[in-house]
Amino acid sequence: MAGPPLPPGPAAKPGSRRPGDGAASIPAADVGTITAALDQAADHKRDRAATCADSAHQSCRDGEFRLRAALAYDSVAARLLQASEAATSAADGPQPTPRGVPEDRTEPPASPETEAGQ
């Protein structure tokens, strides 16, 4: 049984979504579970497409739909992981330094007298 064609993934740039436009907030603890479920669903769709009796020598509509669905699941999982990684790196961003401690903690190069042991 073939379903309706899948719509293409959103073409919006990351971070261009506004609240209320279909974006959803997913707790960081759930990202791994959701991406694993999407991976399993994509694998299942590919397996079903590979065993489609009508597609031994040519593509059938059911098999094509299942392969498009698998690609859509892969795309959603990739976008979810990318957004999660971006949020994590933004949260881990530059850490405040204690007062009086310079941001660049590298030591100045040694003077020639110091290197010579004088």
Secondary structure, 3 states (H helix, E strand, C coil): CCCCCCCCCCCCCCCCCCCCCCCCCCCHHHHHHHHHHHHHHHHHHHHHHHCCHHHCCCCCHHHHHHHHHHHHHHHHHHHHHHHHHHHHHHHCCCCCCCCCCCCCCCCCCCCHHHHCCC
